[in-house]
Amino acid sequence: MTLLFAYAVLGLFGWWAWVAYFGTGLGLATLWWTRRRRNRCALVFGFCCAVVAVMALLMTGWALFVTVSAPVDSVGTRGVVCGSVVSPVSAEELNVTVVRSEEPVSQSRPIPHSELERVCSNRLDARGSRAAGLALIGLFVALRAAGHIVPPRRASAA
């Protein structure tokens, strides 16, 4: 995992890194599920895991459905409203606005639509990637919570 993290920091990973993360998470979740015995704190820890899982899944929904805006200046109050990951604003409807008022701004030097599209695309891609990561974390923690809450199976004597 440390090697994968180093590749991610350097920006040298591709789609295979996500497969490795998913496989590692699935393996850890499987190991967590197979407990040998139950102690008295298992239900409390399971409840805490369930709360974290619900929060992660709620944040996934928030990341997918809340409107994203992106600044168009490094310093200033102008931005562009990009829409949400689920419902992005079409390229023809992108306008530069004042950040807090959402009203179109008259510009002495207009910003090309291609630049607005690029800024919005980058912002929405990042938000979608975060939503996918949160969904995986939520599902793995929910599996961990179920491992604590569901009573272990008894070995049947045959």
Disulfide bonds with the S-S distance in Angstrom:
Cys82-Cys120 2.08
